[in-house]
C-alpha cells in the first residue's frame, strides 16, 4: 500500500474515532477542553508519527 494511502487511512480512522465513534468521550476524554486548533495539531502530529513508524518498519 502506498505511503499516502496509509496516511489517509490512519488520519481518517483517528478523526472518525475522535469525532464520531467516541460519543461518550471515554477514550479521548483528555481532549475535552481542547480547541479545534489543538485537536488539529494533535491529529497532524499523530499522523506524522504514524507515517514515520510505517516508513521505518517497511
Secondary structure per residue as TSV (DSSP state, phi and psi in degrees):
chain	resnum	aa	ss	phi	psi
A	1	X	-	360.0	141.0
A	2	X	-	-68.5	154.9
A	3	X	H	-61.6	-42.0
A	4	X	H	-67.6	-38.7
A	5	X	H	-63.9	-39.2
A	6	X	H	-65.1	-43.2
A	7	X	H	-62.8	-42.3
A	8	X	H	-64.2	-43.2
A	9	X	H	-62.0	-44.3
A	10	X	H	-65.3	-46.3
A	11	X	H	-63.9	-42.8
A	12	X	H	-66.5	-42.5
A	13	X	H	-66.8	-40.8
A	14	X	H	-68.2	-41.6
A	15	X	H	-62.8	-44.2
A	16	X	H	-63.3	-40.5
A	17	X	I	-64.9	-44.2
A	18	X	I	-69.6	-44.3
A	19	X	I	-93.5	-22.2
A	20	X	I	-123.2	-49.0
A	21	X	I	-76.6	-41.4
A	22	X	-	-86.3	66.2
A	23	X	T	-67.7	-38.0
A	24	X	T	-81.5	-2.0
A	25	X	-	58.5	45.3
A	26	X	S	-89.8	-42.1
A	27	X	S	-79.3	-38.4
A	28	X	S	-110.2	32.4
A	29	X	G	-63.4	-25.6
A	30	X	G	-73.0	-7.7
A	31	X	G	-98.5	5.2
A	32	X	T	-58.7	-42.8
A	33	X	T	-93.2	16.2
A	34	X	-	-84.6	149.0
A	35	X	-	-81.3	170.9
A	36	X	H	-65.2	-33.7
A	37	X	H	-65.4	-44.5
A	38	X	H	-64.1	-38.1
A	39	X	H	-66.1	-40.6
A	40	X	H	-65.6	-40.0
A	41	X	H	-64.3	-42.2
A	42	X	H	-61.5	-47.9
A	43	X	H	-63.8	-38.3
A	44	X	H	-65.9	-45.0
A	45	X	H	-65.1	-38.9
A	46	X	H	-63.3	-41.3
A	47	X	H	-69.6	-36.1
A	48	X	H	-65.3	-45.5
A	49	X	H	-63.1	-41.5
A	50	X	H	-62.8	-39.7
A	51	X	H	-64.9	-40.7
A	52	X	H	-64.3	-44.2
A	53	X	H	-62.1	-43.1
A	54	X	H	-62.3	-43.7
A	55	X	H	-65.4	-43.3
A	56	X	H	-67.4	-37.5
A	57	X	H	-79.2	-16.9
A	58	X	-	-92.8	360.0
